[in-house]
Amino acid sequence: MKNITIPIEIPSDLMIVLNESEQEIKSHFQASIAMMLFKEEKLTIGKATQLSGLSRFEFEKLLAKNKIPISNLKIDQIFGDVEKLQKL
């Protein structure tokens, strides 16, 4: 799969304030965008993990830290699954 680069302009003093390298800021941006798109249900957890540049476990920990649920199952879906399992 081919990657594209999207340039983002930020104030130069931001790196000084954050005391982070360009790569660290890029990693934060990628993870934040991945979380936002996952939360908005625009990306699956797999694609969001891929965008974040983290491992699946690290991305799930980041979601939990930010109180973003990993699953968006509704209560009626859960009860439906329970009924199906009881019939087995």
Buried (B, 14 or more C-beta within 10 A) or exposed (E): EEEEEEEEEEEEEEBEEEEBEEEEBEBEEBBEBBBBBBBEEEBEBEEBBBBBEBEEEEBBEBBEEEEBEEEEEEEEEEEEEEEEEEEE
